[in-house]
Amino acid sequence: MTTRTESAVRLLAGTLVLASLAVGYAVDPRAYLVTAFVGANLAQSAITGLCPAELVLNRLLGGGGPAAGRGND
């Protein structure tokens, strides 16, 4: 994971957690499920090394990903 992608994943996770906590408190407690999902995904990512958010952000930010650079030898 590049530094740019790593920062983007952390920013995305933090923003989703803070936003869902605010919405859960002010509007609908079901928004806490988003917080739980983000936490579960972070734990899964730490255990397996696979991060869906990283895959998406690599494509959006042009980070390449695991196949980047193949075929240029």
N, C-alpha and C positions, 0 to 999 in steps of 0.2 A: 504494500500500500504506500503510495507516495505521500509526502507531507501534505500536499494540497488536498488530496482525497481524504486523508486522515482527519484533517481539520474540518473538512466539509461534513464528514460523518459525525464528528463530535458536535458540530454546530447544529446539524439536523436533529440529532437525538436530544440534545439539550433544549432546543426550541420546542420540539414536540412534547417533551415532558412538562416544561413550564406552561405551555399553552393548554395542555390537557388538564393540568392541575387547576389553572385559573377557570377554565370552562366548567370543570367538575364542581368547583366551589360555588361559582356564581350562577350557573345555568342548569346543568344536569349532571348528577353524580355518575351517570354511565360513561362520561368522558374519562373517568379514572381507568377505564378499560384500555384506553390508548396508552396511558402511563404504564400499565402492567404489560402490554404488548411490547413496548419499547424496551422495558427492563428485561423481559424474557428473550428478546432478540439480541440484546447486548450480551446476556449470559450465554446464549447459544453460540454467538459469534466467538466469544472467548474460548469456548470449549472445542468447537469444530474448526475454527479458522475461516469459516465461510460467512460472509456478511452480505446479505442481499442489498442493503443500502450502498455498500461499496461498489458492487457490480453496476448498479444503476448510475451512481455518481461518476464512475469511471467513464461510462458512455456519454453522459451529459457534459462532463468537463473535458472530455478528450484525453483522459488519462491512459487509455489503451487497455490495460488489464493483463491477464496472464498470457494472452496470445500476442501481445504487442511486440513488434519487432520480428516476428516469424516471417520467413520468406524474404527477408532483406539481406540474407547472408551472401 
